[in-house]
């Protein structure tokens, strides 16, 4: 593995942090919009390691993970790029921002990469797209598919609202092995939304009343999980169109390589582990976050990351020993999405051998 980063938005300051998941060193911090601000939140990482971040006030920004991909275009010889928390470069000086797509919405939260196409010659993924879901008014949704190389909008889909739609939805997104988009409308009565990547047809699916959805993930078996902040978390089977319920209240959710689902505990500083086969809660582990544990991500070494929606802390948890390490240089890190790229890799990459 060449590198493993977690990308966490610092929402109040309009930046995103790139943190090495092995050393816990912040290697870069980047402004996400030319004019600053934007309330960045959800980050998504593609199978090359590059990141896009959506700003809740509108706009999507792609940042290169590897400096060799950055472009020398600011008039100063060499690559000028951030080296850490206290080195945020001006927009016109930072050369590792690949592109910025400017949008204006009431709320823009759902952002997710597609896997793209595997090039056997280069052993890399190409032609990946970026799904974006946003709210255009108090109930109606707009879905866009962007060119991952340029940020240009290639497809646009309007989804009329229903009683379960609201101004802050869609709240999150995940992609399956076929590059199809799954989005969730948050809160009680919110819908699960499916968009077919081939023909842009869509379906809105109402979860059982016991699920008040929040976070979303697609697991390695193709099931769609919704972190539920009331009585139950839910698992949806797209083939049989059936639901299973897990008695755990949570927010962000992600599956690890052992088939365990990790769920940020609603109203608590901790994380649940759920057996993906039996649907039983395996454990609950307290973590030293400030505010409730919203964001959950798995890195490529198997560590579980937990991010709160307030304070300065991201927690790295060893799932086997329960050893905890922290990084405390963030600023209200309001991220709970596929912050490392493991979620996409887990859902969309067929194991070789």
N, C-alpha and C positions, 0 to 999 in steps of 0.2 A: 504494500500500500504506500503510495507516494506521499500522501498527506491526508489529514483528517481535521476539518475545521467545523466549528459551530458558529453560525451567524445569528446574532441576537440584536434586535432593534432597541435603540435607546430613544423611546418615543418622544419625550418632551424636547430633546435637543435636535431631533431630525437627523439622526445618524444611525449607522449600523456597525456593530463590532464584529471583527473576525478573530476568533479565539482558537488556538491550537488545542485540540482535545487531549493531547498527550502531555504537553508542558503546562497547560492552563495559562499560557502567555497570550495576551491580546496583541496580535501582529498588525492590526490595522483598524482604523475607525474612519468612516466615510460619510460625508454629507450625501443625502439621497435625492435632493431636488435642487435645481439651480437657485431658486429663491429661498432655500432653507425651509425648515419646518416640515409640515406634511403629516405629522403623527405616524411615522412608519411603524409597522407591526409585523405582519406575517412575512416570513422569509421562506424561500424554497430553493433547493440546491439540486442542480442537474447531475447527470452521471459522469460529467467531466469535473465536477466540483465547483462550477461557477454558480453564483447566487443571483436571484432576483428578490427584491423586496417591494411590497406594495405599501403605499402610504394611504392611510384611512381618509385623508383629505383629497386623494387623487394622485395618480402617477405611479409608474413602475420603473424601477432602476435595476440594471444588471451590472454586477461587479465581477471582474475576473478574479479567480482564486490564485492563479499563477502569474508571477510578475513577467515571465517571458511572453505572456499573451497580451500584456498591456501595450498601448500604442503611444509612441513618443510624438505628441502633437501639440504641446503647449509652448513651443518656441525655445525651451531650454534643453540643451543636450542631455541625453540620458532619461531614464524613467523617474519621474517624480511621483511618489505615492506615499500614503500614510504608513508610518511604522508602529503606530500604537495609539493608545487612548489620548495622549496629550499632543498628538501630531495630526490633527484633522486639517487637511489641505483645503484651500479655497476651491470652489467648483471648477473654475477654469484652469486650475493647476494640477488637480488630481488626474492621473493618467491611467488608473485601473478601473475607472467607470467605463463600461463598454458602451452603454446607451441609456437614454432616459426617454420613456414614452409618457407624454403629458396627457392626463385625463382629468376631467372635472365631474365628480359624482357627489351625491349626497353621502354615500358611504362606499368605500372600496376596501374589501378585506380579503376576499378569496383569491389566492395566487398559487399556481402549481405548475411545475414543469411536466412535460411529457417525456418519456424515455428517449425518443428519437430512434434512429436506425443505426445498428451496429455495423461498422466498417471493418471487415475481417483483415483488410490490408494494414490499417493503422491501429486496429484493436481499440478504437474509440467510437463513441456515439456521436452521430451527426444529425443535423436537421431536426433538432429538438424544438418544440414549440412551448409557449407559455400561455396557460389558461388564466383568464382574469374574470372574476365575477364581482359585480357591483350593483348598487341600487341607484336608479335614475330619478325616482320620486319616492313617495311614501310607501309604495307597494310593489312597483314593477322592477324587474331585474334585467340587466344586460350582461351577456357573456361575450367575451372576445378571445380570440386565439391569435397570439402574436408570433411573429417570426423571431425565434430565439437568437438569431445572429444579428438582426437589425433593430428589433423592437417594433417593426411595422405591423399594423393590424391586418391580418389576412382574412379573418372571418368574424362576423358579428351576429349575435342571436339575441332577440328580445323574448323574454319570458314574462307573460302577463302575471300580475300578482293575484293572490288569493287571500283568504282571511288569515292564513298562517304566515303570510309574508309581512315583513316589517322593515322599517327604515335602516336597520343595522344589519340586514341580511343581504347576500349570503355571508355567513360568518367564517367559513373555512372551506378548504378544498383539498382533495387528494385525487390521484390518478391511478388507474388500474393497468394491468399488463398490456392492454390494447390501446392505451393512450386516451381512454374515455375519462370524462370528468365527473367526479362526484362532489357535490357541495351540500352544505348543511345550513339551514336557517335556524338560528339560535332561538332558544327559549321554548317554553311550553306551547305546543301547537305548531312548532316549526317543522318544515318539511325536509326530507332528503331529496336532492335533485340530481338526476342523471342526465348527462349530455353525451350522445353518441359521437365519437370523434370522426366517424366515417361520413355521416350524413347530417350532423347537427340536429337530429331529432332529439327530443327531450322528454323526460317523464318526471313528474313530481309525486313523491311517495310519502304518505303520512305515517310516521312511526306510531307504535302503540302509545296510548295516553300516558302510560307509566314512564315514558322517556321524555324528558325535557332536554333536548339536545344542545350540545355546545361544541366540543372538539370532534374531529373526524380523522379516520385513518383507514386505508385499505391494507389488509394483511396479505401474507404470502399465499393464502388459499383463495384469495379473491373476495373474502367477506368484507363488508363495510361496517366499521365500528363507529358508534356515536357515543362520546362521553356524555353522560346524562347527569345533570346537577340536582335532580330530585331523587326519587327512590332508586331508579335503575339506570344502568348503562346498557346499550343495545348493540346487538350484532345482526346485520341484515345479510341474507343469502340471496344474491341477485338471480341465481338460477331458479330456485324454488319460490322466490319471492316470499320468504318467511322471516320472522324475527325470533331471536332468542334474547332473554333478559338476564342480566347479571346484577345482583344486588350490591352495587357499589355506586357511590355518588362521586362524579368527577368531571373534569374539564378536558384538558389536552390528553391525547392518548396515542400510543405507538407500540408496535410489536417488535420484539427482539428476535434474534436468530434461533432461540430455543422455543419459540412459539408462545412466549409470555407477553401479555399485554400490560403495559405500564400506564397507569392512569393517575393524573394529578388530582389529589383529593380535594373535593369541593369544600370550601370554608375552612381548610386546614393547611398546615405546613407539613405535607407528606405525600407519599405516592403509594398506590396499590399495585400489586402484581396479581394478574389474573391468568389462570390456565386457559389457553385458547381452545383446548379440546373439551375439557370438563366444564368450563365456564365458572369454576370455583375460584374464589379469592384465595390466593396463596399466602399473601402477607400484606402488612401495612408497615411502611418505614417512615418515621418522622425525618424531616430534613430542615436545615436551618435557613429557610427563606424568610423574607419579610413580605407579609401579605400571603394570600392563599397561593397554592402551587398550581399555576395555570398551564405553563408550557412544559411538555415532555418530549424529549427526543432521545434517540439511541445513536451513538457514534459507531464508527467502523471498527472499533476495538471492543464493542459490546457494553460500554459504559452507558448508564442511564443519566440523562441530564434533566434537571428540573429547574424551571425558571418561574419566579413569581411575577405579579403584575405591579410590583412596587419595590422600592429599595434599590439595592446595588448588586444583589447576589445571584449567581448561577451556581448550582450544585451539581457535582459529578459523583454518582453513586456506583460503586462496584456491586453488581446485582447478586454476586455470590457471597462475598465477604461482608457486604454492607458498609465497607469503608467509604468515608465521605471526604471529598476535597471540594474547595470552594474557590470561585473567582469573584472578587468583590468590587470591581471597578466599573460597574454598569450604572445606568441612570434610568430608573423605572422601566425595566426590560419587558415590555408588553409583547412578547412573542410566544405563540404556541402553535407551531406548524412543523413542517419537515425541515428543521433548522440545520441538519447535517447532510441531507441527501440519502440517509439510510432508509427512510420510509419509501422513497421511490425505488431504490435498489431492491429492497425487500419485496415490494409488490410487483415489480415489472421486469426483473432480470431472472431468466431461467438459469438455474445452477448448471454449470458445465461439469462433465465427467461422471 
